[in-house]
Each structure stands twice: as structure tokens, then as C-alpha cells.
């Protein structure tokens, strides 16, 4: 059985409404026609060249990603760059690309809740509340705050995150203070310093932290754990596989292999 791209998008939008995305974001149907028939979906965190090639090779009709393939404005689509080549391949093969970014980050049951659940923690609030959608009982927000079951040192908490997410390595900045409360932004946390300090958390867990931003937090007495953007957010892939199984069981789902883009020596 096949569904149209639009039928699938409509269901996804009920879970993670596009209107709840940040103003600067660019989620939604970014490549392809809403009328395309879909019998096979490819799930990935990013629409990399290898993802596009694999999706085409597998005969997939739709790629669903967390990060938008088109984020900044482009002036041309040609073979002078990797993005142009990807877009031409997608269009040539009638493969649509749909992305859920900050709308997935902020929705109930989305990225923040998934990371919190993986850490087996009880969420106490949002790092950055964004309000409510149609259901006034369900608040939306970016990231989360939580309390650990017992105090940990920075290396102990970093090791805990590494184990829970099965990561090859985790980077941490030790402020020399024990950790009981945490704030978390699974994606890039570089712009969240003010929000982190407002939570009075002992540690900030994020997927992307700059050197100077981390130093600023450490000097304020906040431990920083940088688990990698892919490290925390790759849980999008198994979650979406389960979502499609529940909502579109007739559709075949192919998932990108878990492959950390960064390595250490």
C-alpha cells in the first residue's frame, strides 16, 4: 500500500507541528512534490551525500531527516558543490525530503523527552519554554532540566552519558563542583548560555559547545558535557522507525546506519 507524501506529512505535523519551529528554522517538505506516492521511507539525522545515495539505491520515495537539507538560502543548483549534486540526484530520482527540526526538538515526546528518557531522568522543566500549541495541557519547549538520582562528578556524569548513548567518546569541562541538577540542549547549545545560567543547574549537557562558551560556563561554576551533535540526536532514527511502524505499518522503513561523524585518536 502506498500513501502520498502529503498524507505522511499531515500525520507528522500532528506530532511535531511546523508552526512550533523557531522563526530562523527551515523544516518541512524541502525537496519533491506532496503528491509523490510513498511505499518506502529512509530515515536519517542528516541528508548527507551517502544518505541520498543509499536512499536512491534502496528505491526509497521519501527521506525523513531531523536536520533540514536546505537551511541557508542558495542561489543556484548545479554540479559545482555537494549540495547541488544531492539536490539534482533527488529531483532526478523523484525522491522527496522532509525535515523536522526545532519543531521536533520542542514538541511533547520529541527530542528533549527522548534524551531525558534515555538518561532515565525525570524532567523538571524546559531549558527554554516556547509556550503551548492547541492542547493547553501540553507545554512545548527546547531542551529540559532534570535532577540526577545522586550527585556525580563531571567525569562520572560524562561517563554515564557515554554509556547510556553508547558513544565512542564524550568531551567534558570540569568546573570542580559536583552535579545534582542538569540543563540539556541536545543540539547546539552555544546560544543557550543565558538560559542555562537562569536554571542554576550544576551541569549543562549539550551536543555542540564552543571553546569560549564552555569556558564562560565553567567560570560561572557550571560543568559542561559535550556529547556531540550526532551523539545525542541520533536517537531520532530509532524513534522515527517506531513511529512509522505505529502510524504507517504498510510502509517499508530503511534506516541510516549509526555512524558517528567524528573520531578520536
N, C-alpha and C positions, 0 to 999 in steps of 0.2 A: 504493500500500500504506500502511496506517495501523498505528501502534503505540499502545499505551496510554501515558499519562503515566508510569505505574509502570515500564513496560519501559524507557523512556528514562532515568528517574531511576536505576534499578538500574545501568545502564551508566555513567552519570555518577558514581555513588557508588563504583564500582570505581576510577575515575581519581582522584577527589578525595573520599575518604571523609568523610562528615558528622561522624563521630566524631573526626576530626582537627582540627575547628574549635575556636577558642578558646571558653572557657566563656561569655564575655559575648556571643558572636555569635549570629546567628539565621538560619542558612542552611536550605535545604531547600525543600519544597513549601509555599509560603506562601498561595497562593490556588488554589482549584479542587480537583477530585477526581482521585484517582490512576487512576480508571477511564476518564477522558476519552480519546477517540480523538484521535490527533495525526497529521496529514498535512502540517502547515505550522508552522514554528517561527520566532519572531522573536528575534534576538539583540541585546542592548544592555548597556551598562555599568550603567545605572540605569533603573528603570521610571518614567520621568517621564511627565507628562501627555501629551506629544506622542508618546512611545513607545507608550503604551497606545492612544491614538487611532489611530496608524499600524498597530499590530498588529491592531486590530479591523477597520480599513478593508481591510487586506490579507487578511483571513479567516484569520488565524493562530489556532492552537489552544493554543499554549504560548509563553510568553515566558521566555527564559532570560537572567538577568542575573548580574552579579558582585555588586553591592550589593543587599542584601535590601530589598524594598519595605516590609516590616514589621520595624522594628529595635527601637524602644521600644514599651512597652505602650500600647495605645489603649483608651479606654473606650467609644467609640461609633463607628458607621459611618453617617454621614449626609452631607447636602449642605452642611454648614457649613464644610468645608475641602477642599482639593485632594485629600488622601489619601482621604477618604471618597468623593468623587466618582469617583476612579480605581477604588477597590475595588468600588463599585457597578457601574460600567461593566464591569469584568472579570467579575464574578459574573453580571450580566445577559446577557453575551455568551458565557458558558461558556469563558472564556479562563483557563488556568492560569498561574501564575507560579512559577518555580523559581529559586532563587538559590544560587550557590556563592561564598562569601566567603573567610573565613580558611582554610577547608579547601582552596580553590583556591590561595590565597597560599602555603600551606606544603607542598603535595604535590609530588613529583618531576615535573618537566615543567610545573609551574604558573607562577604569576605571576613569582616570583623568577627562575626559569630563563629565562622568556621575555624579561624585561628584560635579563638578563645576555647572552643570545644577541643581542638587538637591538644591544647595545653592542659586540658582538664581543669579549667578555671571557671569560677563564677563571675560573670561580668557585673561590674558595679555601676557602669555608666559609659558614656561616649567620650572619646578624646575631643571630638568636635561635633556637637549635636547640630543637625541640619533641619530638624522640625518633624512634621508629620505629613503623611500622604492622606489618602481618602479615609483610612481607618485610624481614627484618633487614638486608638489604644496601642498602635504600633509606631513607636518613635523611630526615626531614621537618624543616622549619624555616621561619621567617619571614624574608624578605629574604635578603641574601647579602653576602659580602665578595669583593673581586676586586682584581687588580693591573693597572694600566694598562701598555700596551706601552712607554711612555716618559713622563717627567714632563711635567705640564702645569700652567699657572697656573689659577686659579679661572675667569677669563673664558674661557680656552681650553677647559677641560673643559665649562663651561656651553654654549659654542657647539657642542661635539661632541655633547652630549646633544640640543640643539635640532635639529641636523642629522639625527641618527640617528632621532629620533622625529617629525621633520617638524612641529615645534611653532612656533606664531606668536611665542612669546617664552618666555624662561626667567629666573627670578629667582635671583640668587646673592648670597651673603655671603662676602666675601673676607677670609680670615684672614691673608693676606700670605705664605703658605707654599706651596711647590709641591706638586703632588699626584702620588703614585705608587700609593697604596693607597686604596681606597674601601670604604665600607659603604653599603648601599642598603636602604631600605624603600619599595617602590613606592607604597604608600598613605600613610596618615597616620603621620608619623614623630615626632610631638610627644611621645609617651610612650616613645621609644626612646633617650633621651639617655644613660642609664647604659650600655645595650648598645653604643651607638656608641663611647663612650669606652673601653669594655673591649676593643674591637677594635684600638685605637690607629691607626685609619685617618686618612689625611690629609684626607679629604673625606667628607661624608655627602650622598648623593643621595636625595631623597625626593619624594613627591607632595604633601605637605601639611606645612608648617612654620610655627609661630607666631613672632612677632617676638621674644619673650623667650627662647624655646627656641633660636632661631638665634643670638641674642646670646651665650647661655651657651656654646654650642659654639665660636663664634668666639673667645671669651676663653680657651678651652682649646686654641686653635690648630687647630681643625677648620674647614675650608671647608665651606660649606653650599650645595647646589644644590637649589632648589625648582622642579621641572619641572611642578608641577600634578598634582592627583589624577587628573583625566581624562587629562592629558598623558602620563603613564606607563602608566596602566592600560587605556587604550582598546585596547591590543593584545589584550585579552581577546576582542574581537569577531572579528577575522580568525582567531584561533586556534580559537575555537569553531566557526566556519564550516567550517574544515578538519576539525575533529573530527567534526562531523556528517556531512560528506562521506565520511569513512572508516568510521564506525560505522552510520550510517543513511542510505545514499545515496538511498533512495527518498523521503526526507522533503525537502520544499521548504524552503529556508532563506532568510529575509529578514533583512538586517542594518540596524541603525540607521545613518544616515549619520554620518560622522566630523564632529562639530561641537563645537568647544571652547566650553565654557560661559562662560569668562572672556575678556575682551578687554583691550587696552591702547590708550592714546592717546599 
